[in-house]
Amino acid sequence: MYRHLISAIAAVALHASIAAPIHAQGRPTPYPLPDEPVMLQTVNADIKATVVAEGIPRPFGFAILPDGDMLITDRYTPALRVIRNDVLDTEPLQGLPTIRTGFHSGLLDVEAHPDYADNQLIYLSYHTALPDDGEYAITVGRARYDGSDTLKDFEQLFVGTGMTISGGSRMVFAPDGKLFVTVGGAMDRRPLAQDLTRLEGKVLRLNDDGNVPADNPFVDQADVHPAIYSYGHRDQYAVTIHPQTGELFHAELGPLGGDKLNIIKAGGNYGWPLYGYGSYNDGEPMAKLPREGFESALLIWQPGIVPSGLLFYTGNAFPQWQGNLFAGSIQRGRLPGTGGLERVVFNDNMWELQRETLVTELHQRIRDVAQGPDGFIYLLTEEDNGAVIRLEPARTAAYQNGTD
């Protein structure tokens, strides 16, 4: 009875609020967000999807703070916005530096320091213009966010090498306090990701003050940027730390299919643009991994999903999902309106046991995913009318009373 009720509610809500819009010139337009909470079924959980707040133009990353406040990067404005008590502030936070915006560049990720409760430090990745005409660089900065409307004590910590094609960036702190930063921009077939003097297509490892750790894999090698931790990546919009092993997990976009999940090794070469699992943008198949001297993926998505945002779930709201990996998805197989949330189940050997795609009924481009202090899962959609969506267990009175 309960499952039939959920299916009926979902069908009515989605039919009423989500149609398949087509632009007058044939281009797809964004699907509208549901006006009311939507009940959805998964393999082993019935969930409720609720739009917490909307009206964020083209967001890229968000961080949920210990008190539940959410900081959200608005890539192109650029702006850092805040949701307090499920309400989006109408005005962005003040105190940002000058940020270079353009195709895939701007204000990208936001991450709270592991000791945020004590030091109130947040970190931002963004692009800054360089003196050379047309060039800009990935940059990491930090400031104090004390809950007011203005960031305090902003300081620029790290500025990368010059680039003319940009991509996304994600950050995550490791258990030892080191900061991992991904750098995109190696989207075409030029060997930028293999050039160790440049930062396109690399994972960087920094101290929390922006300096380079003395134990980075290339720190003493000539003609290698010392911040590089791994290389041979394309665009990379997702990183997370395994809660038990402390390993860095990383999702990477293939050009045409072949998106992959990696476990990042110090000094590892992950192949792009020489080897991979999909095809180049013109359809030519890539030379396939595995290859000696190159790291293979843990798993691949074929067709590609444009993975963006990663999370190992550790909360109590969904006990059946503890330890599962979640990846946001922009679209599947380059088809608009097919974004969702990937759930992957591993055993203790990190062998894949199960894979499920969730919330495709909402037809949203999922740009980031995070776990809140309440144990619920939060999704950030990337549209002109970007939104935060909360996923929580679906409960009816009959379900709670154990009568259904």
Beta strands, then each sheet from edge to edge (+ up, - down):
strand 1: 38-41
strand 2: 46-56
strand 3: 59-64
strand 4: 70-74
strand 5: 79-84
strand 6: 87-88
strand 7: 107-112
strand 8: 121-129
strand 9: 136-144
strand 10: 152-159
strand 11: 171-173
strand 12: 179-183
strand 13: 202-206
strand 14: 228-230
strand 15: 235-241
strand 16: 248-253
strand 17: 259-263
strand 18: 275-276
strand 19: 287-288
strand 20: 299-301
strand 21: 307-312
strand 22: 325-329
strand 23: 340-346
strand 24: 352-358
strand 25: 366-371
strand 26: 377-381
strand 27: 386-393
sheet 1: 1+ 2- 27+ 26- 25+
sheet 2: 3+ 4- 5+ 6-
sheet 3: 7+ 8- 9+ 10-
sheet 4: 11+ 12- 13+ 14-
sheet 5: 15+ 16- 17+ 20-
sheet 6: 18+ 19+
sheet 7: 21+ 22- 23+ 24-
end
